[in-house]
Amino acid sequence: MHQQQLYRLPRELGGLQRHKLPQARYLQMAKFFLLALLVATLQTATAQVENPDTYPKRPIHLVVPFPAGGAADIVARVIAKPLAQAMGQPVVVDNKPGADGAIAAEAVAKSAPDGYTLFMATYGAMSAVPAMRKQLPYDVARDFTPVTSTGKFSFFLFAHPSVQANTLAELISYVHRHPGELNYGTGNTGAIVATAELATAANLAMNHIPYKGEVPAMNDFLAGRVQLMFATPANALPWVKEGKLKALVTLQDQRSALLPTVPTMAESGMKNLSIVTWSGIFGPAKLPATITQRLNLEINAILKQPEVSAEFTKQGFEAHGSTPTEFDAYVKEQLGVWNRAIHLAGLEPQ
């Protein structure tokens, strides 16, 4: 029965009643109308729900919370190409930077749970921002479906050549001699917390210049308008090789193959920072289990591909997958870790 016909039925029934149609006949027709309306509504609702057995039937959007060219964006694009081949549909990387990842997270949380909108999340939106903000438009535990971990980013402390320090100890001494003169940039919440932890531990007085990502910060960093920054090698490594930046220390537990001469925090005489710069993929809440498992299986297989591993190594990214259950537990654990780290760093939730 067409929608136009359904809308005409009430007027027809009213007309029949005015013509004194027997009450039994009138009630029978009213029931027929209500049943037809219910069937039409159910058909419409069913048409809007993706059948997990036929997923996917159109392009999948992988939302990245940072600008193109950043570490998270590069990791997403490395995964997107083989994922598109495995799923038989294009995987479109959709950059939604801003608010330390909260804009992208909110967009995914409010999307339909049909598997066509996924979140290439980092510790920022899912660990640090919830610890640093009193109010958020999403809830990490309630509004997302964990799909899989993807790995950890390398994090280094880089300095501009104008800074008269080539080691962490020399940097601390330099800042003590020049309190309040050094500007440090941050392109994500990881950098904010890492610098705050270091500043608290070593009693450093510096000026904070925030940016909407590492890529936008890099121009000012290279120009010397900011002189210090925690960042991933994806954006800074080429400039280190050209001598336009220098790496002082890595936050990894071991030295990185990308910069093997750069020591760890422990080798530099300081305890390592407490934070972990992780990443993973989520869907919105109530993502069907069959779709979650399909994505988990395909992405974990991709993370083990030799060509993918080789590309990640170039970026200083340590890939490792997980089951959805393992990833869910890890995300909840990291919420506590980042809450403690922010407290120890002396940062107040805003």
VENCOR-V75116 format. One record per helix or strand of 3 or more residues. SS is the DSSP state (H for helix, E for strand). FROM is the first residue (numbers start at 1). TO is the last residue. If there is no record, write none. Layout:
SS/FROM/TO
SS/FROM/TO
//
This chain:
H/3/18
H/23/48
H/52/54
E/60/64
H/71/87
E/91/95
H/99/109
E/117/122
H/123/132
E/144/153
E/156/160
H/168/177
E/183/186
H/189/202
E/207/210
H/214/223
E/228/231
H/233/241
E/245/250
E/278/284
H/289/303
H/306/315
E/317/319
H/324/344
//
